[in-house]
């Protein structure tokens, strides 16, 4: 009689790179600097999503700069 045991690799849930990119875009748009940078740097740590992480980091910094500029322009006037 064979007893089948599941390993950790079998239990791991796979999420495609496209879904990670969509999740990252939503985070970057809604909260670019703290959460967007943390998420995009986390994606860069994985070999499979390194390219998407770089793009999200650039977008996060760019969108954060625009957000801060607009906030300072209209908040201080």
Secondary structure as UniProt FT lines:
FT   HELIX           8..11
FT   HELIX           17..30
FT   HELIX           32..36
FT   HELIX           37..44
FT   TURN            48..49
FT   HELIX           50..75
//
